[in-house]
Amino acid sequence: MRLCAINEKQLSMLFASITLTDPPATTGLGLPLPCTPAATTELLLSPPSTCDAPPTPLPTFNSPPINDLSTVLSALRKLREAITASGRKDAFARRAYIFGIHAAVLCKDWTSYLPALTHLLTVLHPSSPLPPPDLKEYVGLLVLDQACRQNDLPLAHETRLKYGYKDRRVETVLKALVQDNWVAFWKMKKAVDGYQRSVLEFAEQGVRVHALKCLGRGYLSATKGFVERSADRKWAELTKDGVGWELVDENKVIIKKPRMK
């Protein structure tokens, strides 16, 4: 629960530093100060402060072992189960589910992410409405999940219409997937926030393969930079993925050779 005591910005940085190798011995999660359960709950579930006091410096922390993150995610699942069993649908329940969704997305724990997101929108929101900015954020995540991870574009559009959702970036992603427009998809991947980008990663490989197939059908050769931009991947990574095109003169890619008559 000590991990829950840090603010959202630090949480994102901490989850981004996940390592699969065991780090040097540290105490707990490598956080500088202990935190009591009461303080943890207050910091996790209380709304952000709006006072004009100067911000305090962010404490330093080390990358936590992967086992500690698994423990946190498991604890958050148990918390959601307890909230569901008790029938709570108040601000406490909303805050706990929101925190769990963010943690699950950053850790790519999709088995926890989708049930929590669905419960937030279909059970908690009707009884304890989310503020419009929060509702827009989580409906956007659900729409992207349905389009990119579940590969169900009709369902994504149905959800968008159900909630009256409007967001230029997300709508551009949907159009790009329908039209196989890899240029727009890569552009929007850089424009969306980190949570949405994590969901977009599920559609990356399909978009990349389609882009490479189009290059293979339409070009005999191309510059290395053009190929890398089209696939949103460096040449070395493409060759590791099995792209068999030939690189000559350090900057020219031979896609296919003309047939000799």
N, C-alpha and C positions, 0 to 999 in steps of 0.2 A: 504493500500500500504506500510505501514511501515514494514510489515512482509517481503516484497520482498527485503528490503534493507540489510538483513543479508545474509551471504554467504551460500553456499550449505550445508556445514557440519553442521552449526547451524540449517539450515532449517530441516534437517533430524532429529536432536535431538529434535527440537521443535515439529514437527509433531508426533514423537514417544511418546511425553509426553501428548498426547491428553487425556482429562478426560471428562467423561460424566456428572460429578457432577459439580455444580457451585463452582469455587474456591473463595477464599477471594477476596474482592473488590480490583481491581487493575486499573491502568490507561491504557486504550487502550488494547494492546496485552501484556502488562507487559514488554515491551522493555525499555532499559534505556534511550535512546535518541530519540527525535523526528526526523523526516526526511521529507524534502520537496519533493513534487512530482518530481521535476527535478532531485534531488539527487537519488531518488528511481529508476527512469527510467535509469539513468546513471549506477547505480550499478547493476541493473538487466540485462541490455542488453549489457554492455561492456564486452569484453573478459577478462579472468583472467590475472592479472599482472604477468610479468616475472622478475621483478626487484629482486635484491638481498637483499633488506631491510629486517631486522628481522621481523618475524610475530608479529602482535599486539595481545595482550591477548584477548581471546574471552569474550565478555560481558555476564553477567549473565542475565537470563530471567526466567519468570515464565510460567507455563503451561497456554496457552490461553483458554478462554471459547470456547466451541464447536461452539457457534453462530458466534464468530469472524472468525473461520476457514471456516464456511459456507459462510460468507461474502467475504472472500478472494477468495474462489473457484468460487463464482458467478461473482466476478469482473474479474477473469481470463477468464471465459467463454465469458463475454461481450467483453473483449479485443480481443479474438480470432475471435469473430463475426465481430468486427470492421475491423480487418486485412483482413478477408475473403471478406467483402463487398468492401473494398478499393482496393483489388486485389494485395496487397503487397506480394512479394515473395523474399524479401531481407534478410540480416543478422538479422535485427530487428525482422522480422516475425519468423525466425527460433529460435531466442533466446527466444522469448515470448512463442512459442509453446513448446520448450524444458522445460522451467520452469514450464509451466502448466502441462505437462505430469508428471514430477517428483512430483509436489504437489499432483496431482490426485492419483498417485500410492500410495504415502505415506498415504494419507487420505482415500484410498480405494474408491475413487469416480469414479467408473467404467463407469458411464454414460458420464463423461467428458474425461476419459482417452483414450478410443478406438477411438472416432472420431478425437481427437487431434493427436494421433499417426498415424492414417491412412492418415490424411491430410498432416502431416509432410513428410511422405514417398512417397506419391503418387502425391502430388501437389507441395510442396515446394522443395523437394529434386531434382526433375528433372530440375527446373529452377535455384535453388541456391544450388548446391550440398553440402551435409554434408561432413565434414572431415571423412576419413575412420574409426577412432575410434568411432565417434558419430554414423555413419551409422551402424556399427556393433552392438552397444549397442541397438539401437531402433529396428533394424530388429530382434535382439534376443528377445526383449520384445514382439514383435508382434508374433513371432513363439511360444513362451511360452504361450501367451494369447490364441492363436488358439488351442494349444494342451491341455492346462489345464483348461481354463475357458470356451471356446467354445466347448471343447471335440471333436475337428475336427482334428485328426492326419493327414489325407491326405492333408488337406489345409495347415497345418503347414509345411509338407515336401515340398509342392508346393512352399510356400513362401521362404523356405530355398534355394531351387534350383533356384528360380527366381532371388534372390539377390546374389547367390554364397556364401551364408553364411556358415562359418565354425567356430565352437566353440566346444571344447571338452565337456565342461560341459553341454551345452544345448543339444548337440547331445546325450549325455549319458542319459539325462532326457527323451528324445523322445524314445530312445531304451528301457528304463526302463518301460515306459508306455505301449509300444507295447508288451513287454515280461512279464508284471506284475511282474517286479523285484523290490520288495519293498526295498531290501537292497541297491541297487544302487540309488534308488530314495531318500531315507533318507540321503545317503552320499552326493549326489549332492545338496540337500536342504541346507546343511551346507556349501557347497563350493561356491555357487553362491552369488552374491551381494544382498543387501537389496531390491532393486527394483524387481529383478527377483524372490526373495524369496516370495514377496507379491503375485506375480502372481501364483507361485507354490502352494500356499495355497488352491487354488480352486480344485486341484487334490488330496489333502491330504486325505480327507475322503474316497474317492474311493479306494486309495491304502491301507489305513488302514483296511478297511472292507475286502478287498481281502486277506490281510495278516492274519487277524484273522480267516477267513474262512479256509485258508490253514492249520493253526495250529489246528483248530477244526477237520479237516479231517485226519490229519496226526499224531497227538499226543494224548496220554491219559493224560499226565501230562508234565509240563515243569517248569523250574525255573521262578520266578517272573521277574528277570532281562532279561531273554531271551524274555519273552512276551512283556515287556516294550520296548526293543530294536526293536522287530519286528513291533510293532505298533507305535513306536516313541511317546509314551505317558505313563505317570505314571499310576500305577495300580489304584490309587484313581480316576483318571480321566476316566479310562476305565470303572470302575464300575458305575460311574455317567452316562456314555454313554449307559449303559444297558448290558455290558458284564456280563453274569451270571455265570462265572466260579468260583470255590471255592478256596480260598487261605488258605492253612494249613501250620503250622510250620513257618509262617512268610516269607517263601521264596519258597514254592512249590505251584504251581497252578494246581488244578485238572481240566482238560479240559473236560474229560468225563470218566465215570466209566465203566469198562468192564461188559458186560451182563452176568448175572449168568445163567449157563446152567441147 
